[in-house]
Amino acid sequence: MAWLKRSGYHVIRLTEAVRGLKGEIPLPNHSVVLTFDDGYRNFYENAYPMLHEYGFPATVFMVAGHLGSTARWIEEEGRFGAPLMEKDHLLEIQAGGIEIGSHTVTHPRLSKIPLSKAQREIAESKSILESLLGDRVIHFCYPYGDFNPQIADLVQEAGYESALTCIRGAATAEDSLFCLPRKAVSYGDSLIGYLWKLHIKNKKKAPTSGPKAPFTSSAADSTAERTDST
């Protein structure tokens, strides 16, 4: 966060980035969006205070059916299921400038379940979070980065305005708003690795599983780099 500040990057809200990618507003040079998946309690305990210190916005994608519980999708893999944020945490960070997005109800691999069930996961998570927050939830993130064109259509039909993937790279106006790439910042990354991803690594790279080629759409000529911490 200190490097972003020192290097003159503009950390903007995801909603602002989406508007810029649509050509509705100009985006500052070196724009960055910070996103965090799953909604772990350690976001509230560790990341949120740091973001608040630097005055940076961010977006957290919540698994709506497991608020205040643990990450059961990780427990099912035999690993420690870290605790997730509760309702009061979400209301506090929302008041502090953090956007809340949807990460489904139960964190399934959406392309591996029936479309009818995927539709419920996508739509009901939006409804649950909007009822809780008293505000619209307009951004979605595919669990595991797993999706296909039919899933992307369901997200759009549910009323979201964007959907984020695990395709690695900088987002541009040529990307579909329902197939936006991100730059993954992982636990094992050193500061040097982080700087390389931030400043240099812009070429798209598909994950080892899931869609191999992003959808495309036409829009204004603008760019938003995004940094993801999950």
C-alpha positions in Angstrom: 0.0 0.0 0.0 2.9 2.3 0.8 4.4 1.7 -2.7 1.1 2.4 -4.4 0.9 5.7 -2.6 4.6 6.6 -3.1 4.5 5.7 -6.8 1.5 7.9 -7.6 -1.0 5.1 -8.4 -4.6 6.1 -8.2 -6.6 3.6 -6.1 -10.2 3.8 -7.3 -13.5 2.1 -6.5 -14.5 -0.8 -8.7 -17.7 1.0 -9.7 -15.6 4.0 -10.9 -13.3 1.6 -12.9 -16.3 0.0 -14.6 -17.7 3.4 -15.5 -14.3 4.2 -17.0 -14.1 1.0 -18.9 -17.6 1.7 -20.4 -16.4 5.1 -21.5 -18.7 7.0 -19.2 -15.9 8.8 -17.3 -12.2 9.3 -17.8 -9.9 7.2 -15.7 -6.7 8.6 -14.2 -3.4 7.2 -15.5 -2.2 4.3 -13.3 -5.6 3.4 -11.9 -5.7 0.4 -9.6 -8.7 -1.4 -8.1 -8.1 -3.5 -4.9 -10.3 -6.6 -4.6 -10.4 -9.3 -1.9 -12.3 -12.6 -2.3 -14.3 -14.6 0.2 -14.6 -12.1 3.0 -12.3 -13.5 5.6 -12.3 -12.0 9.1 -8.7 -11.2 8.7 -9.6 -8.6 6.1 -11.4 -6.7 8.8 -8.6 -7.3 11.3 -5.6 -6.6 9.1 -6.3 -5.2 5.7 -9.1 -2.8 6.5 -7.1 -0.8 9.0 -4.3 -0.5 6.5 -6.6 0.6 3.7 -8.2 3.1 6.1 -4.8 4.5 7.0 -4.0 5.2 3.3 -7.5 6.3 2.4 -7.8 3.5 -0.2 -11.2 2.0 -1.3 -11.5 -1.7 -2.1 -14.1 -4.3 -2.9 -14.7 -7.4 -0.9 -16.6 -10.3 -2.5 -18.7 -12.1 0.1 -20.1 -15.7 0.2 -23.6 -14.7 1.3 -24.6 -18.0 2.8 -21.7 -18.3 5.2 -21.5 -14.9 6.9 -20.1 -15.3 10.4 -19.2 -18.9 9.6 -16.0 -20.5 8.3 -14.8 -21.2 4.8 -16.4 -24.6 4.4 -15.2 -24.9 0.8 -11.7 -24.9 2.1 -12.5 -27.4 4.9 -13.9 -29.8 2.3 -10.4 -29.9 0.8 -9.0 -30.9 4.2 -7.5 -27.5 5.0 -8.2 -25.0 7.8 -11.5 -23.2 7.2 -10.7 -19.6 8.3 -13.5 -17.5 9.9 -15.5 -15.2 7.7 -16.8 -11.7 8.5 -20.1 -11.2 10.2 -23.0 -8.8 9.4 -21.6 -6.1 11.8 -18.2 -6.2 10.1 -19.8 -5.7 6.7 -21.8 -2.7 7.8 -18.7 -1.1 9.4 -16.5 -1.5 6.4 -19.3 -0.5 4.1 -19.6 2.8 6.1 -15.8 3.1 5.8 -15.8 3.1 2.0 -15.5 -0.6 1.1 -17.7 -1.9 -1.6 -19.3 -5.3 -1.0 -19.7 -7.6 -4.0 -21.2 -11.1 -4.4 -19.3 -14.3 -4.5 -22.4 -16.6 -4.6 -24.2 -18.2 -1.7 -22.0 -21.3 -1.1 -18.9 -20.8 -3.2 -19.4 -23.6 -5.8 -17.7 -24.1 -9.1 -20.5 -22.6 -11.2 -19.7 -24.4 -14.5 -19.8 -27.8 -12.7 -23.4 -27.5 -11.4 -26.8 -27.4 -13.2 -27.6 -24.0 -14.7 -30.7 -23.7 -12.6 -28.7 -24.1 -9.4 -26.0 -21.7 -10.7 -28.7 -19.2 -11.4 -29.9 -19.4 -7.7 -26.4 -19.1 -6.4 -25.9 -15.9 -8.5 -29.3 -14.3 -7.9 -29.9 -15.2 -4.3 -26.5 -14.0 -3.1 -27.3 -10.6 -4.6 -30.7 -10.6 -2.8 -29.2 -11.7 0.6 -26.5 -9.1 0.5 -28.7 -6.2 -0.7 -31.2 -7.0 2.1 -28.4 -7.0 4.7 -26.6 -3.8 3.4 -29.6 -1.8 2.4 -27.8 -1.0 -0.9 -27.4 -2.4 -4.4 -24.8 -5.1 -5.0 -23.6 -4.7 -8.6 -20.3 -6.5 -8.7 -19.8 -10.3 -8.9 -16.7 -12.5 -8.7 -16.7 -16.1 -10.0 -15.6 -18.6 -7.2 -12.3 -20.3 -8.3 -12.5 -18.1 -11.4 -14.7 -20.9 -12.8 -17.3 -19.8 -15.4 -18.3 -20.2 -19.0 -20.4 -18.0 -21.4 -23.7 -19.4 -20.0 -22.7 -18.5 -16.5 -21.6 -15.0 -17.6 -25.0 -14.5 -19.1 -26.7 -15.5 -15.9 -24.6 -12.9 -14.0 -25.7 -10.2 -16.4 -29.3 -11.3 -16.3 -29.3 -11.2 -12.5 -28.6 -7.4 -12.7 -24.9 -7.2 -11.9 -22.8 -4.7 -13.8 -19.5 -6.5 -13.7 -17.9 -9.9 -13.0 -14.3 -10.6 -12.1 -12.3 -13.7 -13.1 -9.0 -15.3 -12.2 -7.5 -14.5 -15.6 -4.3 -12.7 -14.8 -3.6 -9.3 -16.4 -4.6 -5.7 -16.6 -8.2 -4.9 -17.5 -8.8 -2.8 -20.6 -11.9 -1.4 -22.4 -11.6 -4.4 -24.8 -12.6 -6.8 -22.1 -16.1 -7.8 -21.5 -17.3 -6.3 -18.2 -18.4 -9.9 -17.3 -14.9 -11.3 -17.9 -12.6 -8.8 -16.2 -9.0 -10.0 -15.5 -7.1 -9.2 -12.3 -3.5 -9.4 -11.1 -3.3 -12.0 -8.3 -1.2 -11.0 -5.3 -0.6 -14.2 -3.3 0.6 -15.0 0.2 4.0 -16.1 -1.1 4.7 -13.0 -3.2 7.8 -11.0 -2.3 7.8 -7.2 -2.6 9.9 -7.6 -5.8 7.3 -10.0 -7.2 4.5 -7.6 -6.3 6.3 -4.7 -8.1 6.8 -6.9 -11.2 3.1 -7.7 -11.3 2.1 -4.1 -10.6 4.4 -2.4 -13.1 5.2 -4.9 -15.8 2.9 -8.0 -16.0 0.0 -6.8 -18.1 -0.4 -9.5 -20.7 -3.4 -11.8 -20.2 -2.8 -15.2 -18.8 -5.6 -17.7 -18.4 -5.7 -20.0 -15.3 -4.8 -23.7 -15.6 -8.5 -24.5 -15.5 -11.5 -22.7 -16.7 -12.0 -20.5 -19.7 -8.9 -20.2 -22.0 -10.0 -17.1 -23.9 -11.8 -14.1 -22.5 -14.9 -12.7 -24.0 -14.6 -9.4 -25.7 -16.7 -6.3 -26.1 -16.2 -2.9 -27.6 -15.9 0.2 -25.3 -13.9 3.4 -25.0 -10.1 3.3 -25.0 -9.2 3.3 -21.3 -7.3 1.0 -19.0 -7.6 0.1 -15.4 -4.9 -2.0 -13.7 -6.3 -4.0 -10.8 -4.5 -5.7 -7.9 -6.2 -8.7 -6.2 -5.5 -9.9 -2.7 -7.3 -13.1 -1.7 
